Structure formats: C-alpha cells, structure tokens
Amino acid sequence: MLKPQRVSVKHDYLGEYEEVNQSGFFPGLDPNLLLQYIAMPDQYDAVQEFERVIRHIN
C-alpha cells in the first residue's frame, strides 16, 4: 500500500482551483494531520479516530 506524502487543500475561485493554506470549512485543521488517517488500512477505524481528534480542534 502506498502512503501519501502530502495533502493539499484547494479552493474553487471563479472556476479555477488554487491551493490554500487552510480549509474554509475546518480553519484550525492542519492538512498534514489527515495523512495518518488516510494511511490506515481500516477505513471505519480511520474515520472514527479522525472524528474524535477533530472534535477537539474546532
């Protein structure tokens, strides 16, 4: 299984996507935090753990 190296956040600006530093939906979320959950083999466990973590961020 390939492990992702980087996560980027893109914003749709007038029909064009541009990379931004933070999400408008989750402004306090570090996109790199997603990497450890994307790499987890069990999707259910990954989602459960990710939800638990982001509840404490925003």
Backbone as CSV, one residue per row, in Angstrom:
resi,resn,N_x,N_y,N_z,CA_x,CA_y,CA_z,C_x,C_y,C_z
1,MET,0.833,-1.176,0.000,0.000,0.000,0.000,0.885,1.249,0.000
2,LEU,0.570,2.179,-0.884,1.312,3.433,-0.939,0.859,4.357,0.177
3,LYS,1.813,5.026,0.781,1.486,6.004,1.812,1.544,7.393,1.191
4,PRO,0.496,8.185,1.389,0.527,9.540,0.849,1.632,10.355,1.505
5,GLN,2.246,11.228,0.742,3.350,12.046,1.224,2.893,13.440,1.646
6,ARG,1.817,13.902,1.027,1.409,15.286,1.229,-0.087,15.423,0.968
7,VAL,-0.726,16.304,1.711,-2.129,16.643,1.490,-2.186,18.130,1.176
8,SER,-2.949,18.482,0.174,-3.118,19.904,-0.123,-4.602,20.245,-0.092
9,VAL,-4.880,21.488,0.249,-6.250,21.989,0.298,-6.405,22.967,-0.855
10,LYS,-7.470,22.780,-1.615,-7.714,23.636,-2.775,-9.033,24.380,-2.585
11,HIS,-9.089,25.564,-3.140,-10.273,26.407,-3.075,-10.707,26.716,-4.502
12,ASP,-12.009,26.597,-4.756,-12.547,26.933,-6.072,-12.761,28.445,-6.138
13,TYR,-11.949,29.089,-6.936,-12.027,30.537,-7.092,-12.347,30.849,-8.544
14,LEU,-13.587,31.240,-8.792,-14.052,31.578,-10.142,-13.819,30.451,-11.140
15,GLY,-14.100,29.227,-10.717,-13.970,28.078,-11.602,-12.575,27.506,-11.710
16,GLU,-11.629,28.103,-11.048,-10.246,27.623,-11.037,-9.887,27.203,-9.616
17,TYR,-9.200,26.091,-9.500,-8.765,25.640,-8.178,-7.383,26.191,-7.877
18,GLU,-7.254,26.734,-6.670,-5.952,27.210,-6.227,-5.666,26.639,-4.845
19,GLU,-4.406,26.346,-4.601,-4.005,25.791,-3.312,-4.039,26.886,-2.250
20,VAL,-4.601,26.538,-1.091,-4.663,27.468,0.039,-4.014,26.819,1.253
21,ASN,-3.698,27.637,2.252,-3.016,27.135,3.445,-3.933,26.429,4.426
22,GLN,-5.207,26.826,4.448,-6.120,26.198,5.391,-7.500,26.064,4.776
23,SER,-8.248,25.146,5.316,-9.601,24.882,4.864,-10.541,25.978,5.350
24,GLY,-11.477,26.373,4.514,-12.517,27.294,4.949,-13.519,26.601,5.845
25,PHE,-13.678,25.298,5.665,-14.622,24.511,6.461,-14.039,24.147,7.818
26,PHE,-12.756,23.789,7.854,-12.035,23.454,9.089,-10.791,24.340,9.194
27,PRO,-10.948,25.627,9.517,-9.798,26.526,9.506,-8.686,26.156,10.490
28,GLY,-8.999,25.444,11.555,-7.972,25.077,12.526,-7.307,23.746,12.258
29,LEU,-7.694,23.082,11.179,-7.193,21.741,10.881,-5.915,21.792,10.049
30,ASP,-4.880,21.143,10.529,-3.633,21.008,9.778,-3.843,19.909,8.736
31,PRO,-3.755,20.229,7.436,-3.973,19.211,6.410,-3.073,17.987,6.567
32,ASN,-1.887,18.173,7.122,-0.979,17.042,7.300,-1.475,16.046,8.342
33,LEU,-2.381,16.476,9.207,-2.980,15.567,10.176,-3.731,14.441,9.464
34,LEU,-4.279,14.748,8.307,-5.030,13.749,7.541,-4.171,12.567,7.098
35,LEU,-2.895,12.803,6.899,-2.017,11.757,6.361,-2.061,10.469,7.172
36,GLN,-2.030,10.573,8.487,-2.010,9.353,9.294,-3.315,8.577,9.182
37,TYR,-4.421,9.261,8.932,-5.709,8.569,8.817,-5.929,8.019,7.413
38,ILE,-5.422,8.707,6.410,-5.515,8.209,5.037,-4.748,6.903,4.901
39,ALA,-3.648,6.786,5.619,-2.787,5.603,5.520,-3.296,4.412,6.332
40,MET,-4.307,4.611,7.179,-4.801,3.496,7.999,-5.511,2.470,7.118
41,PRO,-5.253,1.186,7.337,-5.848,0.154,6.487,-7.353,-0.020,6.687
42,ASP,-7.863,0.271,7.867,-9.292,0.096,8.135,-9.989,1.456,8.072
43,GLN,-10.808,1.643,7.042,-11.468,2.928,6.823,-12.382,3.304,7.987
44,TYR,-13.109,2.356,8.525,-14.015,2.640,9.635,-13.236,3.181,10.828
45,ASP,-12.162,2.494,11.200,-11.343,2.945,12.329,-10.737,4.322,12.061
46,ALA,-10.315,4.549,10.831,-9.712,5.830,10.470,-10.715,6.968,10.648
47,VAL,-11.920,6.770,10.164,-12.950,7.808,10.277,-13.314,8.052,11.736
48,GLN,-13.483,6.985,12.497,-13.825,7.132,13.916,-12.750,7.918,14.668
49,GLU,-11.503,7.575,14.453,-10.401,8.240,15.146,-10.255,9.690,14.679
50,PHE,-10.387,9.918,13.374,-10.286,11.273,12.842,-11.381,12.165,13.424
51,GLU,-12.613,11.660,13.476,-13.711,12.431,14.061,-13.433,12.759,15.524
52,ARG,-12.891,11.812,16.252,-12.580,12.042,17.663,-11.558,13.177,17.805
53,VAL,-10.550,13.162,16.953,-9.491,14.173,17.024,-10.003,15.556,16.621
54,ILE,-10.765,15.648,15.532,-11.185,16.977,15.072,-12.223,17.608,15.991
55,ARG,-12.915,16.828,16.769,-13.853,17.418,17.737,-13.123,18.309,18.737
56,HIS,-11.867,18.021,18.979,-11.086,18.797,19.933,-10.353,19.969,19.288
57,ILE,-10.406,20.066,17.962,-9.709,21.141,17.253,-10.612,22.357,17.098
58,ASN,-11.834,22.137,16.641,-12.746,23.267,16.355,-13.769,23.446,17.433
